Amino acid sequence: MNFQRIAVKNFLRVSQVDLEVRAPVVLFTGPNESGKSTMLDAIRYAVAGHLPRVSLKKDVGATMSQSAKTGSIEVVLDDVSYK
């Protein structure tokens, strides 16, 4: 599987990321509480519909940033879009 694009808007700590992937490996780095694990959760949710870390919230709607009215996740793998 090759990632081509990862776009996340208003999901937990991530307000907006739109990343065109051009390498076979993607690394998320940054300080604590910067959204690294949130990006992994967003990818898992788009591709597999699974939110292991977020399941404690018991409501997928609770994953949207508090001030946001809408949110979205899109992951493109091998020319297939997962939303």
PyMOL Python script that loads the backbone (N, CA, C, O; Angstrom):
from pymol import cmd

cmd.read_pdbstr("""\
ATOM      1  N   MET A   1       0.833  -1.178   0.000  1.00  0.00           N
ATOM      2  CA  MET A   1       0.000   0.000   0.000  1.00  0.00           C
ATOM      3  C   MET A   1       0.883   1.249   0.000  1.00  0.00           C
ATOM      4  O   MET A   1       1.860   1.343   0.743  1.00  0.00           O
ATOM      5  N   ASN A   2       0.519   2.181  -0.835  1.00  0.00           N
ATOM      6  CA  ASN A   2       1.247   3.439  -0.903  1.00  0.00           C
ATOM      7  C   ASN A   2       0.311   4.599  -0.600  1.00  0.00           C
ATOM      8  O   ASN A   2      -0.689   4.800  -1.289  1.00  0.00           O
ATOM      9  N   PHE A   3       0.643   5.356   0.432  1.00  0.00           N
ATOM     10  CA  PHE A   3      -0.110   6.563   0.748  1.00  0.00           C
ATOM     11  C   PHE A   3       0.193   7.609  -0.313  1.00  0.00           C
ATOM     12  O   PHE A   3       1.343   7.785  -0.715  1.00  0.00           O
ATOM     13  N   GLN A   4      -0.846   8.301  -0.762  1.00  0.00           N
ATOM     14  CA  GLN A   4      -0.659   9.380  -1.719  1.00  0.00           C
ATOM     15  C   GLN A   4      -1.074  10.727  -1.120  1.00  0.00           C
ATOM     16  O   GLN A   4      -0.496  11.766  -1.440  1.00  0.00           O
ATOM     17  N   ARG A   5      -2.079  10.692  -0.250  1.00  0.00           N
ATOM     18  CA  ARG A   5      -2.563  11.931   0.362  1.00  0.00           C
ATOM     19  C   ARG A   5      -3.188  11.618   1.711  1.00  0.00           C
ATOM     20  O   ARG A   5      -3.858  10.599   1.882  1.00  0.00           O
ATOM     21  N   ILE A   6      -2.958  12.513   2.669  1.00  0.00           N
ATOM     22  CA  ILE A   6      -3.593  12.431   3.987  1.00  0.00           C
ATOM     23  C   ILE A   6      -4.123  13.833   4.282  1.00  0.00           C
ATOM     24  O   ILE A   6      -3.355  14.790   4.375  1.00  0.00           O
ATOM     25  N   ALA A   7      -5.437  13.942   4.427  1.00  0.00           N
ATOM     26  CA  ALA A   7      -6.058  15.238   4.713  1.00  0.00           C
ATOM     27  C   ALA A   7      -6.955  15.092   5.936  1.00  0.00           C
ATOM     28  O   ALA A   7      -7.849  14.247   5.959  1.00  0.00           O
ATOM     29  N   VAL A   8      -6.716  15.908   6.943  1.00  0.00           N
ATOM     30  CA  VAL A   8      -7.482  15.853   8.196  1.00  0.00           C
ATOM     31  C   VAL A   8      -7.907  17.269   8.551  1.00  0.00           C
ATOM     32  O   VAL A   8      -7.101  18.198   8.512  1.00  0.00           O
ATOM     33  N   LYS A   9      -9.175  17.425   8.897  1.00  0.00           N
ATOM     34  CA  LYS A   9      -9.673  18.747   9.285  1.00  0.00           C
ATOM     35  C   LYS A   9     -10.553  18.605  10.521  1.00  0.00           C
ATOM     36  O   LYS A   9     -11.515  17.837  10.527  1.00  0.00           O
ATOM     37  N   ASN A  10     -10.212  19.355  11.568  1.00  0.00           N
ATOM     38  CA  ASN A  10     -11.000  19.427  12.808  1.00  0.00           C
ATOM     39  C   ASN A  10     -11.218  18.067  13.471  1.00  0.00           C
ATOM     40  O   ASN A  10     -12.344  17.720  13.828  1.00  0.00           O
ATOM     41  N   PHE A  11     -10.159  17.313  13.631  1.00  0.00           N
ATOM     42  CA  PHE A  11     -10.217  16.016  14.304  1.00  0.00           C
ATOM     43  C   PHE A  11      -9.306  16.081  15.520  1.00  0.00           C
ATOM     44  O   PHE A  11      -8.087  16.176  15.379  1.00  0.00           O
ATOM     45  N   LEU A  12      -9.886  16.031  16.709  1.00  0.00           N
ATOM     46  CA  LEU A  12      -9.153  16.156  17.962  1.00  0.00           C
ATOM     47  C   LEU A  12      -8.236  17.371  17.925  1.00  0.00           C
ATOM     48  O   LEU A  12      -8.716  18.484  17.709  1.00  0.00           O
ATOM     49  N   ARG A  13      -6.935  17.197  18.128  1.00  0.00           N
ATOM     50  CA  ARG A  13      -6.009  18.336  18.187  1.00  0.00           C
ATOM     51  C   ARG A  13      -5.591  18.865  16.817  1.00  0.00           C
ATOM     52  O   ARG A  13      -4.926  19.897  16.739  1.00  0.00           O
ATOM     53  N   VAL A  14      -5.958  18.195  15.760  1.00  0.00           N
ATOM     54  CA  VAL A  14      -5.546  18.614  14.420  1.00  0.00           C
ATOM     55  C   VAL A  14      -6.622  19.513  13.816  1.00  0.00           C
ATOM     56  O   VAL A  14      -7.747  19.075  13.575  1.00  0.00           O
ATOM     57  N   SER A  15      -6.265  20.773  13.577  1.00  0.00           N
ATOM     58  CA  SER A  15      -7.250  21.673  12.968  1.00  0.00           C
ATOM     59  C   SER A  15      -7.264  21.499  11.449  1.00  0.00           C
ATOM     60  O   SER A  15      -8.338  21.433  10.852  1.00  0.00           O
ATOM     61  N   GLN A  16      -6.092  21.424  10.816  1.00  0.00           N
ATOM     62  CA  GLN A  16      -6.064  21.175   9.381  1.00  0.00           C
ATOM     63  C   GLN A  16      -4.686  20.731   8.929  1.00  0.00           C
ATOM     64  O   GLN A  16      -3.682  21.390   9.198  1.00  0.00           O
ATOM     65  N   VAL A  17      -4.657  19.589   8.231  1.00  0.00           N
ATOM     66  CA  VAL A  17      -3.438  19.069   7.604  1.00  0.00           C
ATOM     67  C   VAL A  17      -3.849  18.530   6.242  1.00  0.00           C
ATOM     68  O   VAL A  17      -4.820  17.781   6.138  1.00  0.00           O
ATOM     69  N   ASP A  18      -3.136  18.896   5.224  1.00  0.00           N
ATOM     70  CA  ASP A  18      -3.345  18.338   3.886  1.00  0.00           C
ATOM     71  C   ASP A  18      -1.959  18.010   3.345  1.00  0.00           C
ATOM     72  O   ASP A  18      -1.208  18.899   2.944  1.00  0.00           O
ATOM     73  N   LEU A  19      -1.636  16.734   3.340  1.00  0.00           N
ATOM     74  CA  LEU A  19      -0.289  16.276   3.059  1.00  0.00           C
ATOM     75  C   LEU A  19      -0.274  15.395   1.815  1.00  0.00           C
ATOM     76  O   LEU A  19      -0.927  14.352   1.780  1.00  0.00           O
ATOM     77  N   GLU A  20       0.466  15.813   0.801  1.00  0.00           N
ATOM     78  CA  GLU A  20       0.692  14.971  -0.359  1.00  0.00           C
ATOM     79  C   GLU A  20       1.918  14.119  -0.051  1.00  0.00           C
ATOM     80  O   GLU A  20       2.997  14.650   0.212  1.00  0.00           O
ATOM     81  N   VAL A  21       1.755  12.807  -0.083  1.00  0.00           N
ATOM     82  CA  VAL A  21       2.835  11.897   0.307  1.00  0.00           C
ATOM     83  C   VAL A  21       3.627  11.512  -0.936  1.00  0.00           C
ATOM     84  O   VAL A  21       3.073  11.029  -1.924  1.00  0.00           O
ATOM     85  N   ARG A  22       4.928  11.737  -0.865  1.00  0.00           N
ATOM     86  CA  ARG A  22       5.802  11.451  -2.010  1.00  0.00           C
ATOM     87  C   ARG A  22       6.886  10.440  -1.685  1.00  0.00           C
ATOM     88  O   ARG A  22       7.741  10.162  -2.526  1.00  0.00           O
ATOM     89  N   ALA A  23       6.867   9.889  -0.487  1.00  0.00           N
ATOM     90  CA  ALA A  23       7.910   8.945  -0.067  1.00  0.00           C
ATOM     91  C   ALA A  23       7.244   7.668   0.450  1.00  0.00           C
ATOM     92  O   ALA A  23       6.078   7.698   0.842  1.00  0.00           O
ATOM     93  N   PRO A  24       7.960   6.567   0.454  1.00  0.00           N
ATOM     94  CA  PRO A  24       7.369   5.313   0.922  1.00  0.00           C
ATOM     95  C   PRO A  24       7.187   5.247   2.438  1.00  0.00           C
ATOM     96  O   PRO A  24       6.483   4.370   2.939  1.00  0.00           O
ATOM     97  N   VAL A  25       7.818   6.168   3.171  1.00  0.00           N
ATOM     98  CA  VAL A  25       7.709   6.176   4.632  1.00  0.00           C
ATOM     99  C   VAL A  25       7.285   7.573   5.076  1.00  0.00           C
ATOM    100  O   VAL A  25       7.822   8.575   4.604  1.00  0.00           O
ATOM    101  N   VAL A  26       6.306   7.627   6.000  1.00  0.00           N
ATOM    102  CA  VAL A  26       5.850   8.900   6.551  1.00  0.00           C
ATOM    103  C   VAL A  26       6.125   8.891   8.046  1.00  0.00           C
ATOM    104  O   VAL A  26       5.720   7.963   8.747  1.00  0.00           O
ATOM    105  N   LEU A  27       6.803   9.908   8.534  1.00  0.00           N
ATOM    106  CA  LEU A  27       7.083  10.041   9.960  1.00  0.00           C
ATOM    107  C   LEU A  27       6.408  11.299  10.482  1.00  0.00           C
ATOM    108  O   LEU A  27       6.521  12.370   9.886  1.00  0.00           O
ATOM    109  N   PHE A  28       5.711  11.162  11.594  1.00  0.00           N
ATOM    110  CA  PHE A  28       5.137  12.318  12.268  1.00  0.00           C
ATOM    111  C   PHE A  28       5.985  12.585  13.502  1.00  0.00           C
ATOM    112  O   PHE A  28       6.113  11.720  14.369  1.00  0.00           O
ATOM    113  N   THR A  29       6.559  13.764  13.587  1.00  0.00           N
ATOM    114  CA  THR A  29       7.378  14.116  14.738  1.00  0.00           C
ATOM    115  C   THR A  29       6.883  15.426  15.333  1.00  0.00           C
ATOM    116  O   THR A  29       6.237  16.225  14.656  1.00  0.00           O
ATOM    117  N   GLY A  30       7.191  15.631  16.592  1.00  0.00           N
ATOM    118  CA  GLY A  30       6.826  16.877  17.252  1.00  0.00           C
ATOM    119  C   GLY A  30       6.778  16.680  18.751  1.00  0.00           C
ATOM    120  O   GLY A  30       6.920  15.563  19.248  1.00  0.00           O
ATOM    121  N   PRO A  31       6.575  17.775  19.469  1.00  0.00           N
ATOM    122  CA  PRO A  31       6.516  17.688  20.930  1.00  0.00           C
ATOM    123  C   PRO A  31       5.236  16.984  21.400  1.00  0.00           C
ATOM    124  O   PRO A  31       4.323  16.731  20.614  1.00  0.00           O
ATOM    125  N   ASN A  32       5.195  16.680  22.684  1.00  0.00           N
ATOM    126  CA  ASN A  32       3.994  16.083  23.270  1.00  0.00           C
ATOM    127  C   ASN A  32       2.790  16.971  22.991  1.00  0.00           C
ATOM    128  O   ASN A  32       2.899  18.196  22.935  1.00  0.00           O
ATOM    129  N   GLU A  33       1.637  16.325  22.817  1.00  0.00           N
ATOM    130  CA  GLU A  33       0.371  17.036  22.594  1.00  0.00           C
ATOM    131  C   GLU A  33       0.326  17.818  21.289  1.00  0.00           C
ATOM    132  O   GLU A  33      -0.441  18.774  21.179  1.00  0.00           O
ATOM    133  N   SER A  34       1.127  17.440  20.300  1.00  0.00           N
ATOM    134  CA  SER A  34       1.120  18.178  19.033  1.00  0.00           C
ATOM    135  C   SER A  34       0.252  17.523  17.963  1.00  0.00           C
ATOM    136  O   SER A  34       0.049  18.109  16.899  1.00  0.00           O
ATOM    137  N   GLY A  35      -0.268  16.311  18.222  1.00  0.00           N
ATOM    138  CA  GLY A  35      -1.189  15.679  17.283  1.00  0.00           C
ATOM    139  C   GLY A  35      -0.654  14.478  16.531  1.00  0.00           C
ATOM    140  O   GLY A  35      -1.298  14.013  15.591  1.00  0.00           O
ATOM    141  N   LYS A  36       0.507  13.959  16.916  1.00  0.00           N
ATOM    142  CA  LYS A  36       1.081  12.800  16.214  1.00  0.00           C
ATOM    143  C   LYS A  36       0.164  11.581  16.302  1.00  0.00           C
ATOM    144  O   LYS A  36      -0.146  10.968  15.280  1.00  0.00           O
ATOM    145  N   SER A  37      -0.264  11.229  17.489  1.00  0.00           N
ATOM    146  CA  SER A  37      -1.153  10.072  17.663  1.00  0.00           C
ATOM    147  C   SER A  37      -2.524  10.339  17.053  1.00  0.00           C
ATOM    148  O   SER A  37      -3.184   9.416  16.575  1.00  0.00           O
ATOM    149  N   THR A  38      -2.948  11.586  17.067  1.00  0.00           N
ATOM    150  CA  THR A  38      -4.223  11.946  16.452  1.00  0.00           C
ATOM    151  C   THR A  38      -4.185  11.683  14.951  1.00  0.00           C
ATOM    152  O   THR A  38      -5.172  11.219  14.380  1.00  0.00           O
ATOM    153  N   MET A  39      -3.066  11.971  14.314  1.00  0.00           N
ATOM    154  CA  MET A  39      -2.944  11.682  12.881  1.00  0.00           C
ATOM    155  C   MET A  39      -3.069  10.182  12.618  1.00  0.00           C
ATOM    156  O   MET A  39      -3.728   9.770  11.664  1.00  0.00           O
ATOM    157  N   LEU A  40      -2.442   9.374  13.458  1.00  0.00           N
ATOM    158  CA  LEU A  40      -2.569   7.915  13.299  1.00  0.00           C
ATOM    159  C   LEU A  40      -4.006   7.462  13.514  1.00  0.00           C
ATOM    160  O   LEU A  40      -4.501   6.602  12.785  1.00  0.00           O
ATOM    161  N   ASP A  41      -4.684   8.037  14.516  1.00  0.00           N
ATOM    162  CA  ASP A  41      -6.096   7.709  14.749  1.00  0.00           C
ATOM    163  C   ASP A  41      -6.947   8.077  13.537  1.00  0.00           C
ATOM    164  O   ASP A  41      -7.831   7.314  13.147  1.00  0.00           O
ATOM    165  N   ALA A  42      -6.691   9.228  12.945  1.00  0.00           N
ATOM    166  CA  ALA A  42      -7.447   9.669  11.777  1.00  0.00           C
ATOM    167  C   ALA A  42      -7.258   8.706  10.600  1.00  0.00           C
ATOM    168  O   ALA A  42      -8.220   8.357   9.915  1.00  0.00           O
ATOM    169  N   ILE A  43      -6.023   8.283  10.374  1.00  0.00           N
ATOM    170  CA  ILE A  43      -5.743   7.336   9.293  1.00  0.00           C
ATOM    171  C   ILE A  43      -6.444   6.009   9.555  1.00  0.00           C
ATOM    172  O   ILE A  43      -7.068   5.450   8.652  1.00  0.00           O
ATOM    173  N   ARG A  44      -6.349   5.500  10.779  1.00  0.00           N
ATOM    174  CA  ARG A  44      -7.038   4.242  11.136  1.00  0.00           C
ATOM    175  C   ARG A  44      -8.542   4.346  10.904  1.00  0.00           C
ATOM    176  O   ARG A  44      -9.166   3.434  10.360  1.00  0.00           O
ATOM    177  N   TYR A  45      -9.112   5.470  11.326  1.00  0.00           N
ATOM    178  CA  TYR A  45     -10.558   5.639  11.208  1.00  0.00           C
ATOM    179  C   TYR A  45     -10.992   5.701   9.741  1.00  0.00           C
ATOM    180  O   TYR A  45     -11.995   5.089   9.371  1.00  0.00           O
ATOM    181  N   ALA A  46     -10.251   6.430   8.901  1.00  0.00           N
ATOM    182  CA  ALA A  46     -10.616   6.543   7.491  1.00  0.00           C
ATOM    183  C   ALA A  46     -10.491   5.208   6.767  1.00  0.00           C
ATOM    184  O   ALA A  46     -11.359   4.849   5.971  1.00  0.00           O
ATOM    185  N   VAL A  47      -9.420   4.474   7.037  1.00  0.00           N
ATOM    186  CA  VAL A  47      -9.142   3.245   6.291  1.00  0.00           C
ATOM    187  C   VAL A  47      -9.884   2.031   6.855  1.00  0.00           C
ATOM    188  O   VAL A  47     -10.387   1.204   6.095  1.00  0.00           O
ATOM    189  N   ALA A  48      -9.954   1.922   8.188  1.00  0.00           N
ATOM    190  CA  ALA A  48     -10.521   0.707   8.799  1.00  0.00           C
ATOM    191  C   ALA A  48     -11.772   0.948   9.634  1.00  0.00           C
ATOM    192  O   ALA A  48     -12.398  -0.005  10.096  1.00  0.00           O
ATOM    193  N   GLY A  49     -12.144   2.212   9.832  1.00  0.00           N
ATOM    194  CA  GLY A  49     -13.320   2.501  10.656  1.00  0.00           C
ATOM    195  C   GLY A  49     -13.116   2.161  12.120  1.00  0.00           C
ATOM    196  O   GLY A  49     -14.076   1.872  12.835  1.00  0.00           O
ATOM    197  N   HIS A  50     -11.874   2.195  12.566  1.00  0.00           N
ATOM    198  CA  HIS A  50     -11.529   1.763  13.922  1.00  0.00           C
ATOM    199  C   HIS A  50     -10.871   2.911  14.685  1.00  0.00           C
ATOM    200  O   HIS A  50      -9.927   3.529  14.193  1.00  0.00           O
ATOM    201  N   LEU A  51     -11.375   3.192  15.890  1.00  0.00           N
ATOM    202  CA  LEU A  51     -10.818   4.254  16.729  1.00  0.00           C
ATOM    203  C   LEU A  51     -10.461   3.692  18.102  1.00  0.00           C
ATOM    204  O   LEU A  51     -11.177   3.956  19.068  1.00  0.00           O
ATOM    205  N   PRO A  52      -9.377   2.926  18.217  1.00  0.00           N
ATOM    206  CA  PRO A  52      -9.075   2.282  19.497  1.00  0.00           C
ATOM    207  C   PRO A  52      -8.824   3.254  20.643  1.00  0.00           C
ATOM    208  O   PRO A  52      -9.344   3.057  21.742  1.00  0.00           O
ATOM    209  N   ARG A  53      -8.048   4.287  20.409  1.00  0.00           N
ATOM    210  CA  ARG A  53      -7.720   5.232  21.478  1.00  0.00           C
ATOM    211  C   ARG A  53      -8.888   6.165  21.778  1.00  0.00           C
ATOM    212  O   ARG A  53      -9.050   6.621  22.910  1.00  0.00           O
ATOM    213  N   VAL A  54      -9.687   6.442  20.778  1.00  0.00           N
ATOM    214  CA  VAL A  54     -10.784   7.388  20.910  1.00  0.00           C
ATOM    215  C   VAL A  54     -12.050   6.699  21.418  1.00  0.00           C
ATOM    216  O   VAL A  54     -12.990   7.380  21.828  1.00  0.00           O
ATOM    217  N   SER A  55     -12.097   5.383  21.401  1.00  0.00           N
ATOM    218  CA  SER A  55     -13.309   4.670  21.803  1.00  0.00           C
ATOM    219  C   SER A  55     -13.730   5.001  23.223  1.00  0.00           C
ATOM    220  O   SER A  55     -14.891   4.799  23.579  1.00  0.00           O
ATOM    221  N   LEU A  56     -12.825   5.501  24.037  1.00  0.00           N
ATOM    222  CA  LEU A  56     -13.176   5.901  25.394  1.00  0.00           C
ATOM    223  C   LEU A  56     -14.144   7.077  25.392  1.00  0.00           C
ATOM    224  O   LEU A  56     -14.858   7.286  26.373  1.00  0.00           O
ATOM    225  N   LYS A  57     -14.182   7.837  24.321  1.00  0.00           N
ATOM    226  CA  LYS A  57     -15.101   8.966  24.226  1.00  0.00           C
ATOM    227  C   LYS A  57     -16.533   8.506  23.984  1.00  0.00           C
ATOM    228  O   LYS A  57     -17.469   9.264  24.237  1.00  0.00           O
ATOM    229  N   LYS A  58     -16.721   7.289  23.503  1.00  0.00           N
ATOM    230  CA  LYS A  58     -18.011   6.637  23.275  1.00  0.00           C
ATOM    231  C   LYS A  58     -18.870   7.308  22.209  1.00  0.00           C
ATOM    232  O   LYS A  58     -19.980   6.847  21.941  1.00  0.00           O
ATOM    233  N   ASP A  59     -18.388   8.371  21.603  1.00  0.00           N
ATOM    234  CA  ASP A  59     -19.150   9.061  20.582  1.00  0.00           C
ATOM    235  C   ASP A  59     -18.175   9.633  19.571  1.00  0.00           C
ATOM    236  O   ASP A  59     -17.350  10.483  19.905  1.00  0.00           O
ATOM    237  N   VAL A  60     -18.269   9.168  18.338  1.00  0.00           N
ATOM    238  CA  VAL A  60     -17.353   9.642  17.312  1.00  0.00           C
ATOM    239  C   VAL A  60     -17.482  11.151  17.143  1.00  0.00           C
ATOM    240  O   VAL A  60     -16.494  11.813  16.826  1.00  0.00           O
ATOM    241  N   GLY A  61     -18.660  11.707  17.345  1.00  0.00           N
ATOM    242  CA  GLY A  61     -18.851  13.146  17.249  1.00  0.00           C
ATOM    243  C   GLY A  61     -17.980  13.916  18.217  1.00  0.00           C
ATOM    244  O   GLY A  61     -17.646  15.073  17.961  1.00  0.00           O
ATOM    245  N   ALA A  62     -17.607  13.299  19.319  1.00  0.00           N
ATOM    246  CA  ALA A  62     -16.761  13.954  20.318  1.00  0.00           C
ATOM    247  C   ALA A  62     -15.318  14.085  19.843  1.00  0.00           C
ATOM    248  O   ALA A  62     -14.507  14.729  20.509  1.00  0.00           O
ATOM    249  N   THR A  63     -14.988  13.486  18.706  1.00  0.00           N
ATOM    250  CA  THR A  63     -13.623  13.587  18.190  1.00  0.00           C
ATOM    251  C   THR A  63     -13.398  14.868  17.404  1.00  0.00           C
ATOM    252  O   THR A  63     -12.256  15.225  17.119  1.00  0.00           O
ATOM    253  N   MET A  64     -14.466  15.561  17.053  1.00  0.00           N
ATOM    254  CA  MET A  64     -14.321  16.797  16.299  1.00  0.00           C
ATOM    255  C   MET A  64     -13.861  17.908  17.233  1.00  0.00           C
ATOM    256  O   MET A  64     -14.272  17.963  18.392  1.00  0.00           O
ATOM    257  N   SER A  65     -13.008  18.792  16.727  1.00  0.00           N
ATOM    258  CA  SER A  65     -12.542  19.920  17.522  1.00  0.00           C
ATOM    259  C   SER A  65     -13.735  20.672  18.090  1.00  0.00           C
ATOM    260  O   SER A  65     -14.742  20.845  17.404  1.00  0.00           O
ATOM    261  N   GLN A  66     -13.632  21.118  19.326  1.00  0.00           N
ATOM    262  CA  GLN A  66     -14.770  21.690  20.039  1.00  0.00           C
ATOM    263  C   GLN A  66     -15.414  22.879  19.339  1.00  0.00           C
ATOM    264  O   GLN A  66     -16.640  22.990  19.339  1.00  0.00           O
ATOM    265  N   SER A  67     -14.636  23.760  18.751  1.00  0.00           N
ATOM    266  CA  SER A  67     -15.203  24.956  18.135  1.00  0.00           C
ATOM    267  C   SER A  67     -15.656  24.728  16.692  1.00  0.00           C
ATOM    268  O   SER A  67     -16.248  25.621  16.086  1.00  0.00           O
ATOM    269  N   ALA A  68     -15.387  23.551  16.136  1.00  0.00           N
ATOM    270  CA  ALA A  68     -15.681  23.283  14.733  1.00  0.00           C
ATOM    271  C   ALA A  68     -17.111  22.795  14.537  1.00  0.00           C
ATOM    272  O   ALA A  68     -17.676  22.123  15.400  1.00  0.00           O
ATOM    273  N   LYS A  69     -17.685  23.143  13.391  1.00  0.00           N
ATOM    274  CA  LYS A  69     -19.026  22.663  13.045  1.00  0.00           C
ATOM    275  C   LYS A  69     -18.950  21.458  12.123  1.00  0.00           C
ATOM    276  O   LYS A  69     -19.890  20.666  12.062  1.00  0.00           O
ATOM    277  N   THR A  70     -17.846  21.311  11.407  1.00  0.00           N
ATOM    278  CA  THR A  70     -17.660  20.160  10.529  1.00  0.00           C
ATOM    279  C   THR A  70     -16.224  19.664  10.649  1.00  0.00           C
ATOM    280  O   THR A  70     -15.331  20.391  11.086  1.00  0.00           O
ATOM    281  N   GLY A  71     -16.025  18.434  10.259  1.00  0.00           N
ATOM    282  CA  GLY A  71     -14.698  17.847  10.253  1.00  0.00           C
ATOM    283  C   GLY A  71     -14.627  16.808   9.151  1.00  0.00           C
ATOM    284  O   GLY A  71     -15.660  16.329   8.684  1.00  0.00           O
ATOM    285  N   SER A  72     -13.430  16.455   8.733  1.00  0.00           N
ATOM    286  CA  SER A  72     -13.289  15.455   7.682  1.00  0.00           C
ATOM    287  C   SER A  72     -11.922  14.785   7.758  1.00  0.00           C
ATOM    288  O   SER A  72     -10.948  15.339   8.269  1.00  0.00           O
ATOM    289  N   ILE A  73     -11.900  13.572   7.227  1.00  0.00           N
ATOM    290  CA  ILE A  73     -10.656  12.816   7.106  1.00  0.00           C
ATOM    291  C   ILE A  73     -10.682  12.167   5.734  1.00  0.00           C
ATOM    292  O   ILE A  73     -11.677  11.548   5.358  1.00  0.00           O
ATOM    293  N   GLU A  74      -9.604  12.303   4.989  1.00  0.00           N
ATOM    294  CA  GLU A  74      -9.475  11.608   3.711  1.00  0.00           C
ATOM    295  C   GLU A  74      -8.063  11.057   3.600  1.00  0.00           C
ATOM    296  O   GLU A  74      -7.079  11.767   3.804  1.00  0.00           O
ATOM    297  N   VAL A  75      -7.990   9.779   3.273  1.00  0.00           N
ATOM    298  CA  VAL A  75      -6.704   9.123   3.052  1.00  0.00           C
ATOM    299  C   VAL A  75      -6.772   8.476   1.676  1.00  0.00           C
ATOM    300  O   VAL A  75      -7.710   7.731   1.392  1.00  0.00           O
ATOM    301  N   VAL A  76      -5.796   8.748   0.819  1.00  0.00           N
ATOM    302  CA  VAL A  76      -5.737   8.138  -0.505  1.00  0.00           C
ATOM    303  C   VAL A  76      -4.594   7.133  -0.504  1.00  0.00           C
ATOM    304  O   VAL A  76      -3.434   7.475  -0.272  1.00  0.00           O
ATOM    305  N   LEU A  77      -4.959   5.876  -0.771  1.00  0.00           N
ATOM    306  CA  LEU A  77      -4.008   4.764  -0.829  1.00  0.00           C
ATOM    307  C   LEU A  77      -4.127   4.119  -2.198  1.00  0.00           C
ATOM    308  O   LEU A  77      -5.218   3.691  -2.577  1.00  0.00           O
ATOM    309  N   ASP A  78      -3.065   4.037  -2.932  1.00  0.00           N
ATOM    310  CA  ASP A  78      -3.071   3.377  -4.232  1.00  0.00           C
ATOM    311  C   ASP A  78      -4.264   3.816  -5.092  1.00  0.00           C
ATOM    312  O   ASP A  78      -4.965   2.979  -5.662  1.00  0.00           O
ATOM    313  N   ASP A  79      -4.486   5.116  -5.182  1.00  0.00           N
ATOM    314  CA  ASP A  79      -5.546   5.730  -5.989  1.00  0.00           C
ATOM    315  C   ASP A  79      -6.963   5.440  -5.483  1.00  0.00           C
ATOM    316  O   ASP A  79      -7.926   5.698  -6.205  1.00  0.00           O
ATOM    317  N   VAL A  80      -7.116   4.916  -4.277  1.00  0.00           N
ATOM    318  CA  VAL A  80      -8.427   4.703  -3.676  1.00  0.00           C
ATOM    319  C   VAL A  80      -8.575   5.667  -2.507  1.00  0.00           C
ATOM    320  O   VAL A  80      -7.719   5.722  -1.624  1.00  0.00           O
ATOM    321  N   SER A  81      -9.674   6.431  -2.508  1.00  0.00           N
ATOM    322  CA  SER A  81      -9.919   7.422  -1.452  1.00  0.00           C
ATOM    323  C   SER A  81     -10.767   6.818  -0.343  1.00  0.00           C
ATOM    324  O   SER A  81     -11.806   6.214  -0.608  1.00  0.00           O
ATOM    325  N   TYR A  82     -10.326   6.981   0.892  1.00  0.00           N
ATOM    326  CA  TYR A  82     -11.054   6.532   2.082  1.00  0.00           C
ATOM    327  C   TYR A  82     -11.441   7.770   2.858  1.00  0.00           C
ATOM    328  O   TYR A  82     -10.587   8.602   3.166  1.00  0.00           O
ATOM    329  N   LYS A  83     -12.733   7.905   3.183  1.00  0.00           N
ATOM    330  CA  LYS A  83     -13.216   9.078   3.902  1.00  0.00           C
ATOM    331  C   LYS A  83     -13.999   8.638   5.120  1.00  0.00           C
ATOM    332  O   LYS A  83     -14.497   9.477   5.870  1.00  0.00           O
TER     333      LYS A  83
END
""", "prot")
cmd.dss("prot")
cmd.show_as("cartoon", "prot")
cmd.util.cbc("prot")
cmd.orient("prot")
